Amino acid sequence: MIAIANQKGGVGKTTTAVNLATALSAGGHRILLIDLDPQGNASTGLGVQRIDRHVGTYAMLIDGAPLDYVAQETRVPNLSLMPADPDLAGAEVELVSRPNRERRLRECFQAASEALHEYDYVFLDCPPSLGLLTVNALVAAGSVLVPLQCEFYALEGVSQIAQTIERVRHALNPSLKLEGIVLTMFDKRNNLSEAVAQDVRGFFGDKVFETVIPRNIRVSEAPSHGLPVTLYDFRSPGAQAYVKLAAEMLRRERPKRAKSPAA
């Protein structure tokens, strides 16, 4: 269960969530993508229109709707989606007065443990903030994947999310780990992109994925067609980068699985 988070907007977080989930599902992995962002961009990117989002993340978080009731199949084989329903924007306010407000999502997952066993990966697409929805995702997840745009201000943002992960680990979820950092919107014609990449790799080491997501117009166009870029234009550099990212994630997972008691 992986939270995809960065409090800075416009870094490719939702794009990474949708396309990484799609690339993994193409390999036969069963994926559930949970849209925790009230903007609902992940839902749009998978072709689920707002009029069709009758129940979703809000219904589970606030009303206690069963996970298998609110999750729906998408046009992508092996990929299910829990959409951001229209009321999700009010969830932050409603959670404030709830007991165990930071653990609400985790409690929902515990109640849905049998349904969750159907999936190999669960991705949580977080809002571009460090509010209660993001904190709930970090408390429920096993690890955090941080998309990082290759620009100067992004370096400040990644230090903030790293501090947040540490705080959540110490106070609420001791098992939370940094899954890795994905460099996005990389422009090889721009010296700044290369400089940012070098700085991030120098600080975080092998936590930074080798695969870099380039700036690519096809990645930007795909959501307007309700499609992941791997379905919109599989041969495009952006689509191929997400396929490589999925393969790299699987390679990184193998040693972890081999060490686990269940292996």
C-alpha positions as CSV (number, residue, x, y, z in Angstrom):
1,M,0.0,0.0,0.0
2,I,1.8,3.1,-1.3
3,A,0.8,6.7,-0.7
4,I,1.8,9.0,-3.6
5,A,2.4,12.3,-1.9
6,N,3.9,15.7,-2.3
7,Q,2.4,18.9,-0.7
8,K,3.5,20.9,-3.7
9,G,1.1,20.9,-6.6
10,G,1.9,20.5,-10.2
11,V,4.7,18.0,-9.7
12,G,3.2,15.1,-11.6
13,K,1.8,13.3,-8.6
14,T,-1.6,12.3,-10.1
15,T,0.0,11.6,-13.4
16,T,2.4,9.2,-11.7
17,A,-0.4,7.5,-9.8
18,V,-2.5,6.9,-12.8
19,N,0.3,5.8,-15.2
20,L,2.3,3.7,-12.7
21,A,-0.9,1.9,-11.7
22,T,-1.7,1.3,-15.4
23,A,1.8,0.1,-16.3
24,L,1.7,-2.4,-13.3
25,S,-1.8,-3.6,-14.2
26,A,-0.6,-4.3,-17.8
27,G,1.8,-6.9,-16.3
28,G,-1.0,-8.8,-14.7
29,H,-0.9,-7.2,-11.3
30,R,-4.2,-6.4,-9.6
31,I,-4.2,-2.7,-8.7
32,L,-6.6,-0.5,-6.7
33,L,-6.1,3.3,-7.1
34,I,-7.8,5.4,-4.4
35,D,-8.4,9.0,-5.3
36,L,-8.0,11.0,-2.1
37,D,-7.7,14.4,-3.8
38,P,-11.0,16.4,-3.8
39,Q,-10.0,17.7,-7.3
40,G,-10.6,14.2,-8.5
41,N,-7.9,14.3,-11.3
42,A,-7.0,10.7,-11.0
43,S,-10.7,9.8,-11.5
44,T,-10.8,12.0,-14.6
45,G,-7.6,10.6,-15.9
46,L,-9.1,7.1,-15.9
47,G,-12.2,8.2,-17.7
48,V,-14.6,8.4,-14.8
49,Q,-16.7,11.5,-15.3
50,R,-18.0,13.5,-12.3
51,I,-21.6,12.6,-13.0
52,D,-20.6,8.9,-12.5
53,R,-18.9,9.4,-9.1
54,H,-22.0,8.7,-7.0
55,V,-20.0,7.0,-4.2
56,G,-16.3,7.0,-3.5
57,T,-13.7,7.9,-1.1
58,Y,-15.9,10.2,1.0
59,A,-18.6,7.5,1.3
60,M,-16.0,5.1,2.7
61,L,-14.2,7.6,5.0
62,I,-17.2,9.5,6.5
63,D,-20.2,7.2,6.0
64,G,-18.4,3.9,6.4
65,A,-19.4,2.4,3.0
66,P,-17.6,-0.9,2.3
67,L,-14.5,-0.7,0.1
68,D,-15.8,-3.3,-2.3
69,Y,-19.0,-1.3,-2.8
70,V,-17.3,2.0,-3.6
71,A,-14.4,0.6,-5.8
72,Q,-15.3,0.3,-9.4
73,E,-13.6,-1.3,-12.5
74,T,-12.0,0.9,-15.1
75,R,-11.5,0.5,-18.8
76,V,-7.9,-0.7,-17.9
77,P,-7.8,-4.4,-17.2
78,N,-6.8,-5.3,-13.6
79,L,-7.1,-1.7,-12.5
80,S,-9.9,-0.7,-10.1
81,L,-10.6,2.9,-8.9
82,M,-12.2,4.4,-5.8
83,P,-13.2,7.7,-7.2
84,A,-13.2,11.1,-5.5
85,D,-16.9,11.6,-5.0
86,P,-18.3,15.2,-5.0
87,D,-18.5,15.5,-1.2
88,L,-14.8,14.7,-0.6
89,A,-14.0,18.4,-0.4
90,G,-15.8,18.5,2.9
91,A,-14.0,15.5,4.4
92,E,-11.1,17.6,5.9
93,V,-13.6,19.6,7.9
94,E,-15.7,16.7,9.0
95,L,-12.7,14.6,10.1
96,V,-11.6,17.3,12.5
97,S,-14.2,16.4,15.1
98,R,-13.9,12.6,14.6
99,P,-12.2,10.5,17.3
100,N,-8.9,9.0,15.9
101,R,-9.2,11.4,13.0
102,E,-5.7,10.6,11.7
103,R,-6.5,6.8,11.7
104,R,-9.9,6.9,10.0
105,L,-8.6,5.5,6.7
106,R,-6.6,2.8,8.4
107,E,-9.6,1.7,10.3
108,C,-11.6,1.5,7.0
109,F,-8.8,-0.7,5.5
110,Q,-8.8,-2.9,8.6
111,A,-12.5,-3.4,8.2
112,A,-12.0,-4.2,4.5
113,S,-9.0,-6.5,4.9
114,E,-10.7,-9.4,3.0
115,A,-11.5,-7.1,0.0
116,L,-8.0,-5.7,0.0
117,H,-6.5,-9.2,-0.4
118,E,-7.8,-9.1,-4.0
119,Y,-5.2,-6.5,-4.9
120,D,-1.4,-6.7,-5.3
121,Y,-0.9,-3.0,-5.0
122,V,-3.0,-0.2,-3.5
123,F,-2.0,3.3,-4.5
124,L,-3.3,6.4,-2.6
125,D,-3.3,9.5,-4.7
126,C,-3.0,12.3,-2.1
127,P,-4.0,16.0,-2.3
128,P,-1.3,18.6,-2.8
129,S,-1.3,19.6,0.9
130,L,-0.4,18.1,4.2
131,G,-3.9,18.2,5.6
132,L,-5.9,15.4,7.3
133,L,-6.5,13.5,4.0
134,T,-2.8,13.2,3.3
135,V,-2.0,12.4,7.0
136,N,-4.7,9.6,6.8
137,A,-3.0,8.2,3.8
138,L,0.4,8.3,5.4
139,V,-0.9,6.5,8.5
140,A,-2.6,3.8,6.4
141,A,0.2,3.2,3.9
142,G,3.3,1.1,4.2
143,S,5.4,3.5,2.2
144,V,5.4,6.8,0.4
145,L,6.4,7.5,-3.2
146,V,7.3,11.2,-3.8
147,P,7.2,12.6,-7.3
148,L,9.6,15.5,-7.6
149,Q,9.6,18.0,-10.4
150,C,13.0,19.0,-11.6
151,E,12.9,22.6,-10.6
152,F,14.5,24.7,-7.9
153,Y,11.4,25.2,-5.6
154,A,10.8,21.4,-5.6
155,L,13.9,20.9,-3.5
156,E,12.3,22.8,-0.7
157,G,9.1,20.8,-1.0
158,V,10.9,17.4,-0.8
159,S,12.5,18.4,2.5
160,Q,9.1,19.2,3.9
161,I,7.5,15.9,2.9
162,A,10.6,14.0,4.3
163,Q,10.0,15.8,7.6
164,T,6.3,14.9,7.6
165,I,7.1,11.3,6.9
166,E,9.4,11.3,9.9
167,R,6.8,12.9,12.2
168,V,4.1,10.4,11.1
169,R,6.5,7.5,11.6
170,H,7.3,8.6,15.2
171,A,3.8,9.5,16.2
172,L,1.3,7.4,14.2
173,N,2.8,4.8,11.9
174,P,6.2,3.3,12.9
175,S,6.3,1.1,9.8
176,L,6.1,3.9,7.3
177,K,9.0,4.0,4.8
178,L,10.1,6.1,1.9
179,E,9.4,4.0,-1.1
180,G,11.4,6.3,-3.3
181,I,11.6,9.6,-5.1
182,V,10.6,9.9,-8.8
183,L,12.1,12.7,-10.8
184,T,9.4,14.1,-13.1
185,M,9.1,16.7,-15.9
186,F,12.8,16.3,-16.6
187,D,14.0,18.4,-19.5
188,K,17.4,17.3,-20.8
189,R,17.8,20.6,-22.7
190,N,17.7,22.5,-19.4
191,N,20.8,22.6,-17.2
192,L,18.6,23.2,-14.1
193,S,16.9,19.8,-14.5
194,E,20.2,18.0,-14.4
195,A,21.4,20.1,-11.5
196,V,18.3,19.3,-9.5
197,A,18.6,15.7,-10.3
198,Q,22.2,15.6,-9.1
199,D,21.4,17.4,-5.9
200,V,18.5,15.0,-5.1
201,R,20.5,11.9,-5.8
202,G,23.4,13.3,-3.8
203,F,21.1,13.7,-0.7
204,F,18.8,10.7,-1.0
205,G,21.1,8.2,-2.7
206,D,19.5,5.1,-4.0
207,K,16.1,6.2,-2.7
208,V,15.8,8.1,-6.0
209,F,14.6,5.9,-8.9
210,E,17.0,5.6,-11.8
211,T,14.0,6.1,-14.2
212,V,13.3,9.7,-14.9
213,I,10.0,10.9,-16.3
214,P,10.6,13.5,-19.2
215,R,8.5,16.5,-20.1
216,N,6.3,15.1,-22.9
217,I,3.2,16.6,-24.5
218,R,1.5,13.2,-24.8
219,V,1.5,12.9,-21.0
220,S,-0.3,16.3,-20.7
221,E,-2.8,15.4,-23.5
222,A,-3.8,12.0,-22.2
223,P,-6.0,13.1,-19.2
224,S,-8.2,15.2,-21.5
225,H,-9.1,11.9,-23.3
226,G,-9.7,10.1,-20.0
227,L,-6.8,7.8,-20.7
228,P,-3.4,7.0,-19.1
229,V,-0.6,7.9,-21.5
230,T,0.3,4.3,-21.9
231,L,-3.1,3.7,-23.6
232,Y,-3.2,7.1,-25.3
233,D,0.2,6.8,-27.0
234,F,2.2,3.8,-25.9
235,R,5.3,4.7,-28.0
236,S,5.6,8.2,-26.6
237,P,8.7,8.9,-24.4
238,G,6.4,9.6,-21.4
239,A,4.6,6.3,-21.7
240,Q,7.8,4.4,-22.1
241,A,9.2,6.1,-19.0
242,Y,6.3,4.9,-16.9
243,V,6.7,1.4,-18.2
244,K,10.3,1.5,-17.1
245,L,9.4,3.0,-13.7
246,A,7.0,0.1,-13.1
247,A,9.7,-2.4,-14.0
248,E,12.2,-0.7,-11.7
249,M,9.7,-0.7,-8.9
250,L,9.1,-4.5,-9.3
251,R,12.9,-5.1,-9.3
252,R,13.2,-3.1,-6.1
253,E,10.4,-5.1,-4.5
254,R,11.9,-8.5,-5.1
255,P,14.6,-8.3,-2.4
256,K,12.0,-7.0,0.1
257,R,9.7,-9.9,-0.7
258,A,12.5,-12.4,-0.4
259,K,13.3,-11.2,3.1
260,S,9.7,-11.2,4.4
261,P,8.6,-14.0,6.7
262,A,5.8,-14.9,4.3
263,A,8.2,-15.5,1.4
